[in-house]
């Protein structure tokens, strides 16, 4: 009996913004080397249901799209599947054409069938080998309607291969005061019977003060899900604490072979969960299967395709820049050659990530670091145990993006610095962590020159925490965030002046002109000269936040760059979310103290790198053990 690997699907809520992720018009051209849509023959009105769509008479629509093409290279490389079958259920008269690509995106015609069945559904089946996709490539199909409309009544990609695992799926959702999102996700899951059929448990770990159980609609969806839903309430232990709780609970479920981690502020494409599960079931070896993240507020825009931790600076990010914020409205799968290469990942964000239970049993739970770097560290740790991470195209959700946030400036700055260095101590193979400490010190200096003293204070606290060693990580997990937030009052730049606030300072010079086009920031020799000039200037410049002069200029957030702001004593800067303004003022005492402390602590970590790395690596098995985490869950 064939096993379905992917269903052909369409937008569940008929959202026209996401239509390019599901269907693609055939009429494209190229202008100055860039893909250009000449006309759109795919329309949201042609989406008839979750699994059916219409192609109007005389038109052609391609399903070589993010959600409906088949990522053949990934299935060939990582699974036991050596062939797939494409089944299409069609009404009307027309032609179905199957294509494949190579790693460079070159399109090749594989097969074509004419069909004529105006009154009843006919099924076309294409047998397709997975034998020539070593470096990349996809399969997809196009439909061409003849003199009358063609209706696609359903379709899927399936295999006759035998899976390597057959267990069920548990889901782990961690939330802090986002009960509305959680209820919407539960309703979405409950509305997909195929997904409900393979779920063992949904572990909803509620760490907030606004309880999900009190949210309108929760009781109704809880009744629909029945015993499959388990709500666990615990203190706020961050993402690492919430997801570790789901991991620990899954280890106790004999029927679960996989755990799918989900963030709370998401919109969930439920078909993706089924695809991730099937990929996990057919993987040759236990494999972490990650989902991509699209921007919830700009839905055709992708965050990144495959993310890595670069060994030199030991910093996360996409494997190359073009992946970041790719817009499928302007360049869909067929028009984007790099998407046809198979791209390997070091880790996948825990906004959506499937982890086999065997991996959890061998690798352990999350590092107890509250937030930031827990997912990246886990991927690196899993790889050292022989388990790889695959960020699988066609598996995705929509998540609130970071465009309107700057969490390197708020209380999360502590976790950015501390957890990156801890992850480096655990997994970097470069002497003294390569360029990581140098890079971290440069970031501190940039923030100091920008008069962002709160963020640097948290970075300094983070460096001290690293030097304290691993023993206190569990005990500190629920305390670090409140402590970081509590000192914000000591730093005036953390105050946000809202519209209409009579105390909002007014810039003497008005609003700074925006930078148009690409920013021309200092690099190389220019950067060295800039630093040599700006650092002593701030060191010697008189200034005290309590007696600061009126702001010289007002900057929009995007224009308040680290090479522009240091030229001022005092500036007003818009917040990342556009909700208000912050007042940055030079304070010589804070600049001097924080620069000295940052430099001294960074040098101390560098001198003691080998000793610290040995301590953290020796402590790791206990830090990530179920036994230690159980004590933390229970408040011991």
Beta strands, then each sheet from edge to edge (+ up, - down):
strand 1: 3-7
strand 2: 24-25
strand 3: 28-31
strand 4: 34-37
strand 5: 47-49
strand 6: 52-55
strand 7: 60-62
strand 8: 83-101
strand 9: 107-129
strand 10: 139-145
strand 11: 150-159
strand 12: 168-175
strand 13: 199-206
strand 14: 229-233
strand 15: 256-262
strand 16: 266-268
strand 17: 288-295
strand 18: 298-302
strand 19: 307-310
strand 20: 315-318
strand 21: 326-327
strand 22: 352-356
strand 23: 389-399
strand 24: 497-498
strand 25: 553-555
strand 26: 570-574
strand 27: 580-585
sheet 1: 1+ 11- 6+ 5-
sheet 2: 1+ 11- 8+ 9-
sheet 3: 1+ 11- 8+ 10- 7+ 2-
sheet 4: 3+ 4-
sheet 5: 14+ 13+ 12+ 15+ 22- 17+ 18- 21+
sheet 6: 14+ 13+ 12+ 15+ 22- 17+ 23+ 16-
sheet 7: 19+ 20-
sheet 8: 24+ 27- 26+ 25+
end
